[in-house]
């Protein structure tokens, strides 16, 4: 028999999968940033490569911390039966990644060297 205050395991496991998705995103951003800086020396100028790479690396670090924070917020909300936290971080990362994509496209199309 389950305890009435205990959250449903399906929701807990779904929350953990979401946390792991944040971690995969963080690793992908980190790997992308390192690749831009070190593996594509012909891509634009050094300062553009470094700026783009550092932005990706910093977003990767931020994604790891934000993912952990969000997972803890959701975990506490599930345990207390409270409303889920707002998805502000999702908007911030969506806009940030979109801006990086636009910047990379502009640099690629214009051939800034």
C-alpha positions in Angstrom: 0.0 0.0 0.0 1.4 3.4 -0.9 1.6 6.4 1.4 -0.8 9.2 0.5 2.0 11.9 0.7 4.3 10.0 -1.6 4.5 11.2 -5.2 3.7 8.8 -8.0 6.9 7.1 -9.1 6.0 7.8 -12.8 6.1 11.5 -12.2 9.4 11.2 -10.2 11.0 9.2 -12.9 9.7 11.5 -15.6 11.3 14.4 -13.7 14.6 12.5 -13.5 14.5 11.9 -17.3 14.0 15.6 -17.8 17.0 16.3 -15.5 19.1 13.9 -17.6 17.9 15.8 -20.8 19.3 19.0 -19.2 22.6 17.2 -18.6 22.8 15.9 -22.2 22.1 19.5 -23.4 24.8 20.8 -21.2 27.3 18.2 -22.5 26.3 19.0 -26.1 26.7 22.7 -25.6 30.1 22.2 -23.9 31.3 19.8 -26.7 30.1 22.3 -29.3 31.9 25.2 -27.7 35.1 23.3 -27.4 34.8 22.1 -31.0 34.2 25.6 -32.4 37.3 26.9 -30.6 39.7 24.0 -31.3 38.5 22.0 -34.3 37.4 24.5 -36.9 40.3 26.9 -37.3 39.0 28.1 -40.7 35.7 29.3 -39.3 35.7 33.1 -39.3 38.2 35.0 -37.2 39.8 34.0 -34.0 37.8 36.4 -31.9 34.5 35.2 -33.5 35.4 31.6 -32.9 36.5 32.3 -29.3 33.4 34.3 -28.6 31.0 31.8 -30.1 32.8 28.9 -28.4 32.9 30.6 -25.0 29.2 31.4 -25.3 28.4 27.8 -25.9 30.6 26.6 -23.1 29.1 29.1 -20.6 25.6 28.1 -21.7 26.6 24.4 -21.2 27.7 25.2 -17.6 24.5 27.2 -17.0 22.4 24.4 -18.4 23.9 22.0 -15.9 23.1 24.3 -12.9 19.7 25.3 -14.2 18.8 21.7 -14.8 19.8 20.7 -11.3 17.8 23.7 -9.8 14.7 22.9 -11.9 14.8 19.2 -11.0 15.0 20.1 -7.3 12.1 22.5 -7.7 10.0 19.9 -9.4 10.9 17.3 -6.9 9.8 19.5 -4.0 6.6 20.4 -5.8 5.8 16.8 -6.4 6.5 15.9 -2.7 4.3 18.7 -1.4 1.6 18.6 -4.0 2.4 22.2 -5.0 2.1 23.7 -8.5 5.0 23.1 -10.9 7.6 25.8 -11.2 7.4 28.3 -14.1 9.3 27.4 -17.2 11.3 30.7 -17.4 14.6 28.9 -17.9 13.2 27.1 -21.0 12.5 30.5 -22.6 15.9 31.9 -21.8 17.7 28.9 -23.2 15.5 28.8 -26.3 16.2 32.4 -27.1 19.9 32.0 -26.3 20.4 29.0 -28.5 18.3 30.7 -31.3 20.5 33.8 -31.0 23.7 31.7 -31.3 22.3 29.9 -34.3 21.5 33.2 -36.0 24.9 34.6 -35.2 26.6 31.5 -36.6 24.5 31.6 -39.7 25.3 35.3 -40.3 29.0 34.7 -39.8 28.9 31.7 -42.2 26.9 33.4 -44.9 28.8 36.7 -44.8 32.1 34.8 -44.5 33.5 37.1 -41.8 37.2 36.5 -41.7 
